[in-house]
C-alpha cells in the first residue's frame, strides 16, 4: 500500500461540490498535498453548559447551552532542500499555492475558500481556515528559506441549509451529520451510524438522493430521526 499524504482541497461553494480552479503553476490541481505528513493532529470537540444551582441544594447542575464548531489543527513541514522531493524545491511557491487554496480572499465568493482536509479514510474534515502561521528554519546563504513549519487550524463549516435541517423541529437530538467515506454505500453508512442498514431509504429520501450505492460527489449527509416500523 502506497503512503497516503494529507491533502487539503479548496472549494468555492459551501456544500463542497465545486472544486476551485487548478492551483496556478503547481501540477494543475485544486488541492495541496503535504510533502511530509504531520506527526499529530488535534481534532477538538466541546460542549458548553450553564452551571446553575438548583434551589435548596449546595451543588450546581449543568444545563446544556450549545455545541461549538469542531476544530482541527496540525503542523506540516515543507522541506525544499531537494531531499524529500527533488521536483519541489521552491518554498515560496509551495506557500503561495497553499495560501491561495485555504487563506487568500476570493473576490468571486467574497471570502477565502471552503476546504476539505482528508488523510486516508480516517480523517475527513470540512471547514474553513482560522489560523495560518509559518516558521522558517533553514536558509540558503543569500537568506532565502529552504524549510518551514506551517501551523494550520480549521473550524468546522456547516452550510445554512444544512443547519436549518439540523435545527428543524422535526429533527431532535438524534439527528446526525455524517461525512461520506469514499467507497461506502448508504446502507453501510447506516450500519455504521445506527448499527442497522435497514433505514437507508429514509436517509436517501431526506437528502433527496436518487442513488444509494455510488455516492461519488456527495460530501456529507444528514441522518434524520429514524421512523421504526410498527
C-alpha positions as CSV (number, residue, x, y, z in Angstrom):
1,X,0.0,0.0,0.0
2,X,1.4,3.4,-1.0
3,X,1.9,6.1,1.6
4,X,-1.2,8.4,1.8
5,X,-0.4,12.1,2.1
6,X,-2.6,14.5,3.9
7,X,-4.5,16.6,1.3
8,X,-6.3,20.0,1.5
9,X,-8.8,20.7,-1.3
10,X,-10.3,24.1,-1.9
11,X,-14.0,24.6,-2.9
12,X,-15.9,27.7,-4.0
13,X,-19.3,26.6,-2.6
14,X,-20.4,25.8,1.0
15,X,-21.7,22.4,0.1
16,X,-18.1,21.4,-1.1
17,X,-19.2,20.3,-4.5
18,X,-17.3,22.8,-6.8
19,X,-13.6,22.5,-6.6
20,X,-11.5,25.6,-7.1
21,X,-9.7,26.2,-10.4
22,X,-6.4,24.5,-10.6
23,X,-3.7,25.9,-8.5
24,X,-1.6,28.0,-10.8
25,X,1.9,26.6,-11.7
26,X,1.5,23.7,-9.4
27,X,0.6,20.4,-11.1
28,X,-2.8,21.9,-12.2
29,X,-4.6,20.5,-9.1
30,X,-7.3,22.1,-6.9
31,X,-5.6,20.8,-3.8
32,X,-2.3,20.9,-1.8
33,X,-0.7,17.6,-0.8
34,X,1.7,17.8,2.1
35,X,5.3,16.8,1.4
36,X,5.7,15.3,4.9
37,X,2.7,14.1,6.9
38,X,2.1,15.7,10.3
39,X,3.3,14.0,13.5
40,X,0.0,14.6,15.2
41,X,-3.4,16.1,14.6
42,X,-5.7,17.6,17.2
43,X,-9.5,17.3,16.5
44,X,-11.2,19.2,19.2
45,X,-14.9,18.8,20.2
46,X,-16.5,20.5,23.1
47,X,-19.9,21.2,24.7
48,X,-20.8,24.4,26.6
49,X,-23.0,24.3,29.7
50,X,-24.5,26.9,32.0
51,X,-23.8,26.0,35.6
52,X,-26.9,26.6,37.7
53,X,-27.5,25.9,41.4
54,X,-30.8,24.2,42.0
55,X,-33.0,25.5,44.8
56,X,-32.2,24.1,48.2
57,X,-29.0,22.4,47.0
58,X,-25.4,23.1,47.6
59,X,-24.1,22.0,44.2
60,X,-24.5,23.2,40.7
61,X,-26.0,21.4,37.7
62,X,-25.0,21.7,34.1
63,X,-27.7,22.9,31.7
64,X,-26.9,22.5,28.1
65,X,-26.1,25.7,26.3
66,X,-24.6,24.9,22.9
67,X,-22.1,22.8,21.0
68,X,-19.4,24.9,19.4
69,X,-18.0,24.1,16.0
70,X,-15.4,21.4,15.9
71,X,-11.8,22.4,15.2
72,X,-8.9,20.6,13.5
73,X,-5.2,21.7,13.9
74,X,-1.9,20.3,12.9
75,X,1.6,21.2,11.6
76,X,3.2,20.3,8.3
77,X,6.8,20.7,7.3
78,X,7.7,21.9,3.9
79,X,11.2,20.9,3.0
80,X,12.6,22.3,-0.2
81,X,16.2,21.2,0.1
82,X,15.5,18.6,-2.7
83,X,15.9,15.7,-0.3
84,X,12.2,15.0,0.3
85,X,11.1,15.7,-3.3
86,X,13.6,16.8,-6.0
87,X,10.7,18.3,-8.0
88,X,9.6,20.6,-5.2
89,X,12.4,23.0,-4.4
90,X,10.7,26.4,-4.3
91,X,9.5,27.1,-0.8
92,X,7.8,30.4,-1.6
93,X,5.9,28.8,-4.4
94,X,4.7,26.0,-2.1
95,X,3.5,28.5,0.5
96,X,1.8,30.6,-2.2
97,X,-0.1,27.6,-3.6
98,X,-1.2,26.6,-0.1
99,X,-2.2,30.1,0.7
100,X,-4.2,30.5,-2.4
101,X,-6.2,27.3,-1.7
102,X,-7.0,27.9,2.0
103,X,-6.4,31.5,3.0
104,X,-6.5,34.1,0.2
105,X,-9.7,36.2,-0.1
106,X,-11.6,35.1,-3.3
107,X,-13.4,38.1,-4.8
108,X,-15.9,35.8,-6.6
109,X,-17.3,34.3,-3.4
110,X,-16.3,37.3,-1.2
111,X,-14.3,35.1,1.3
112,X,-11.5,32.6,1.5
113,X,-12.3,29.1,0.0
114,X,-14.1,26.4,1.8
115,X,-11.8,23.4,2.4
116,X,-11.8,19.7,2.9
117,X,-8.9,18.2,4.9
118,X,-8.5,14.5,4.2
119,X,-6.0,11.9,5.3
120,X,-6.9,8.4,4.1
121,X,-10.3,7.2,5.1
122,X,-10.0,8.0,8.8
123,X,-9.8,11.8,8.8
124,X,-12.2,13.9,6.7
125,X,-12.9,17.4,7.9
126,X,-14.9,20.1,6.2
127,X,-14.2,23.6,7.3
128,X,-12.6,27.0,6.9
129,X,-9.1,28.2,7.8
130,X,-8.8,30.1,11.1
131,X,-5.1,30.2,11.6
132,X,-2.1,30.0,9.2
133,X,1.3,30.5,10.9
134,X,4.7,29.9,9.2
135,X,8.0,29.4,11.0
136,X,11.1,29.4,8.7
137,X,14.0,27.2,10.0
138,X,16.6,26.7,7.2
139,X,18.1,29.2,4.8
140,X,20.4,29.5,1.8
141,X,23.5,31.7,2.1
142,X,21.5,34.5,0.4
143,X,18.8,34.3,3.1
144,X,16.1,32.7,1.0
145,X,14.3,30.0,3.1
146,X,14.5,26.3,2.4
147,X,12.4,24.8,5.1
148,X,9.3,25.9,7.1
149,X,6.8,24.6,9.6
150,X,3.3,25.6,8.8
151,X,0.8,25.5,11.7
152,X,-2.8,25.3,10.5
153,X,-6.1,25.5,12.3
154,X,-9.5,24.9,10.8
155,X,-13.0,25.4,12.1
156,X,-15.9,23.2,11.0
157,X,-18.2,24.7,8.5
158,X,-21.9,23.7,8.1
159,X,-23.9,25.5,5.4
160,X,-27.0,27.4,6.5
161,X,-29.2,25.0,4.5
162,X,-27.8,22.1,6.5
163,X,-28.0,23.9,9.8
164,X,-31.7,24.6,9.0
165,X,-32.3,20.9,8.6
166,X,-30.4,20.1,11.7
167,X,-32.2,22.7,13.8
168,X,-35.7,21.9,12.4
169,X,-38.4,21.0,14.9
170,X,-38.7,17.5,13.4
171,X,-35.0,16.9,13.9
172,X,-34.3,16.4,17.6
173,X,-31.0,15.4,19.2
174,X,-30.8,12.1,17.4
175,X,-30.1,13.9,14.1
176,X,-26.6,13.2,12.7
177,X,-24.4,15.0,10.2
178,X,-22.3,12.3,8.6
179,X,-19.2,12.8,6.4
180,X,-19.4,10.4,3.5
181,X,-16.5,7.9,3.4
182,X,-15.3,7.3,-0.2
183,X,-16.3,3.8,-1.3
184,X,-19.0,3.3,1.2
185,X,-22.6,2.8,0.1
186,X,-25.6,4.3,2.0
187,X,-26.6,1.0,3.7
188,X,-23.0,0.7,5.0
189,X,-23.2,4.3,6.5
190,X,-26.5,3.5,8.1
191,X,-24.9,0.4,9.6
192,X,-22.0,2.5,10.9
193,X,-24.3,5.2,12.5
194,X,-27.2,3.1,13.8
195,X,-25.8,-0.5,13.6
196,X,-28.6,-1.2,11.2
197,X,-28.6,-0.8,7.4
198,X,-32.4,-1.0,7.1
199,X,-33.0,2.7,7.2
200,X,-31.0,3.7,4.1
201,X,-34.2,4.5,2.1
202,X,-35.3,7.1,4.8
203,X,-31.9,8.7,4.6
204,X,-31.9,8.8,0.8
205,X,-35.4,10.4,0.7
206,X,-34.4,13.0,3.4
207,X,-31.3,14.1,1.4
208,X,-33.1,14.0,-2.0
209,X,-30.8,11.2,-3.2
210,X,-31.6,9.2,-6.3
211,X,-28.9,6.7,-5.6
212,X,-27.6,4.8,-2.5
213,X,-24.6,2.7,-3.7
214,X,-22.4,5.2,-5.7
215,X,-22.2,8.3,-3.5
216,X,-19.4,9.9,-5.6
217,X,-19.5,13.7,-5.3
218,X,-21.6,13.6,-2.0
219,X,-19.5,15.1,0.8
220,X,-21.9,14.8,3.8
221,X,-25.4,13.6,4.6
222,X,-28.0,14.4,7.2
223,X,-29.2,11.3,9.1
224,X,-32.6,12.3,10.4
225,X,-34.5,10.7,13.3
226,X,-35.5,7.3,12.1
227,X,-39.0,6.0,11.9
228,X,-39.1,2.4,13.1
229,X,-41.6,0.0,11.6
230,X,-44.6,-0.7,13.8
